[in-house]
């Protein structure tokens, strides 16, 4: 579905939310993949403070520990624009409640890009921080080996990075990459329902 009429000349975020919530998963993925850098940047700015986002947005409270929840990703990079972030609720004893990794074609070169997730603080309150500077200790069976992001190509791609996420609708969120300061790179996530 073409939702561009909800983005120009001014973003109608409540109507965009309503439309996205009315679509199925494939419709939400298709809609989000029509947004280029200009649209994603504008949506990211418009979504500040729009819908508070908690950890349950990424992994619903009904999902058990170490159960995979997939979010389909579309970013504004020139190549490898479509991939996934996979999340899970971590077991007791972990420092963080939610962790995950990037499931993408280049992981053989860059590594899996493991991360932990925390609620945003200060100016980022009501948002989510995906933090690549730390990695979980546990993972679901079948996920790649946990590696930190401090060496090789993984350090160039993920080293020192934090993604700041804002909710758009029940299943769709938008993020911006930060490496000390905000980068001009954005991405959308569309959560799949867990069966």
C-alpha positions, 0 to 999 in steps of 0.5 A: 500500500502506498502511504506516501499521501500521509507523509507529504506535505506534513506527516499525519502520524495518527493516520499513518498509525491507523493505516499500519495497524490495519495492514497485515505483516506483509503490507506493513513491510511493503509500506515501510520499504517504500520510505527512503532516507528523506521520509525515514528522517522525517518520520523519525523526527515526527515520532519523538514523544509520539508513543512511549516504547517499552521493551514489550514492543520488541518482545511482547510480555507473553513471549517466554525467555530465549524465544526468538522474535523477528523484526523485518528491517529496511535501512537507508544504506546504499546496499544491503537495505533489507535484513532482520533484527532478531530479539529475545527476552534474556534469562534471569541473571543477565544484566539486561532483559532483552538482547538480540543480533542482526540477521543479514547476508554480510554476517560472514564478514561483519559478524552477527552484530549482537546487542542488548536493549535498554529503555532510553534515558534522559532526552531519550526517555520513552524510546529504546536503545539497542546497544552494540557496545555490550552483548548478552551472555545467553541466546536461543538455540540456533542463533550464531555464536555470541561475539562482541563488536570490538574486532574485524569488520564487526568493529567498523560496522557495529563498534560503539554504536547505539540505535535509538528507536521510536514507535510508530504503530503497534508493530512498526518502529523507526530508528537512527544510528548513533556513534557518539553523535547522530549519524545520517542513517535510519531504519524501520523495523516491522515486528512479526507476530509470534505464533 
